[in-house]
Amino acid sequence: MLTNDRGPVLEFQKRTGYLLVAALLGHLLLISAQVSSQTGASVLETTMFGALSRVQALTSWVTQGITGAWGNYVALRGHRARADALQLQLDRLGVQLQHATAQARRTEQLERLLQLQRTELPATMAARVIAADPAAAFRTVTIDKGASDGVRRDMAVLSPLGVVGRVIDEPAAHAAKVQLIIDRNAGAGGVIERNGAGGVVVGASADTDLPLRMEYVSNLADVTPGDLVMTSGLDGIYPRGFVLGRVERAERGSGLYRLIAIRPSVDFSSLDTVLLVTGPQPARPDAGTAPASNAPGAGAREGRGEASGGASPTVAPPQTQAAPVGPAGTVGAPSVPATPAGPVP
């Protein structure tokens, strides 16, 4: 009975306690609203402002974070698009730069050819290389000038770096075949610039890294690696004083002559524009005179009947007719064409 009677009492006490707490809080709020702080605002207002400011700061931080993340995402997409556009522009500029560089190289080559044409040769003609023979044994290229342009057989072909070769076969109307100096059947009179030692520069075999060699140079001659080899002008094709290459190896031979390997001055793998010597060919030594060591190239390779690519004549130019013997028995006087007989005045 006693336990059942205390239930309503406890319930009443709880409600009374809640009401008391509520009344105290209300009273505290009323007092806070009436009591002023040092700033002039009520304590309640100051407390509520502080609490709400914290909530506002948290809300602002979250909002700014979301806005910043979205803005960064949008900006990143924009930057990526701009980066792609800039990369495309950079690629295009790279292609344009390569084209401009190629044009500059070609202009430089043409300027060299023009300078060479003006200063060294009285009569030349520029031509472009349009094809090359893939055969390793025979080294020939095709140029875009032919008989209708004045190209003739055995014309010397040069470049700003040195000797290229000579025209072989009869040229077509607008094309001609050029035998490179590194062809195994090619040859030119050569001379060591440093001391004038003469010989014959010929094409070596295709399986060597030095496609030129110099023959008929005495073992007594002073030849060292690095010596510049020039044309002697005694072969009747190549003008005197043009570069053939540099001596790479010079060894004493077992016979009378040295073994000399030459690195060509011309890069034959990148030939583009060449010059043909259209002027008079250099005068050859008399065909009846045996070539001396200081007068190489005059028919030194006669007898090598192999034709380059099956179409080239022998390397040495056709022999000229022997000069007539003069009254004193001298050989080499220029022949005088016969004049038609006429009435004696």
Steps between C-alpha positions, in 0.01 A plus 500: 500500500779741587678436170191571295436826691851642425465479121285810451716689744817427307333595175389828650850568631647443155258740338567752770875468448462553126285804556752635749786459256297664226411785728862548599610502139229744409595718789866480396410598148298793621783614722750458214280702273486780755867500608728689260860402418793737464415553132148613581329185367319263730670185622237288323554680175875463528475129580259430214716701261808300595321168454344599169830640370660161550222334308531761225877449482458124465232545234713751311803268510301210361342719232833649397657156486229367272506813283880494479509134408244553225680809376830316495341216307351736243823701482701179464286398207554842346874482559509152349322625190740793474794266555377275219461801272849623588645153441335487158638843420843388622486194274408716203780742580739206524401385151536856371842524666614180331374630167672834553822324603488286186438808289790676671729206431392492136550877472847463651581226248379716213701797631810282516438379148446856381819616670689207352353575160601866521847467642647170387347389174442707188214287371287267709142384521304397809303175507302303755549135586172318430596133538779271618608154393434254787772261381791494742761414239422793269452846646294720268234768534261661254472878460220709350709656222564339163604548142245773435658696787848465356616201704764288330674179581808525728393832649643543850245520783593693815350615827604771748677228701698352215491261205181300441570314176447524125223454246504157338313363198319725262256719698129499429316819412435602860698251709852367527680233696793599720767254604610586854869523572459214750385261227743210469565593136543874563830682513652846507845649500587597856773686681592540867450869570774520763790384286371446147540121496290376210301186439166368383195502728271206426183352644553216745290187546151529645585307818746756636427792730735724299366503143802675345863407469799665339725296274838550333643705787863413564604348829752783522223763502412666830131421557340511844141464627315829476664614178259666260471340156410730211434446131807542284314594182707252298220254428326720244172504694528660844632856538808542714477590867173340612487289815480122467538416868748456784751225557375263768772236481840503331710184515817397329424247227694185420580627150579845373183677609332594823164366618288811559135503612301822462180619663297699243419861575146464360220323684360302209201378703355851519569645155233747396637768269814477288689705242596381154809653343377612159814690406797356313643187658854510635768417246621142531863396473605366165363149450838375383679611817521250787350636823763603750464494878457876503258500209234246596160437363583503131358166399624326815187292512486418132431135447244473780217423265233439763204727446318660791156348515561341161479837326803705596807514281845443638597735777770690317371729226545398139856550389563797282676458172876512523637841429700529179874498511649841434792577281741466790355161591312632803172343596200684636463792264133583448354360184390755241183423308555462129371785287329427173717532195447816302657688215841640561494876472 
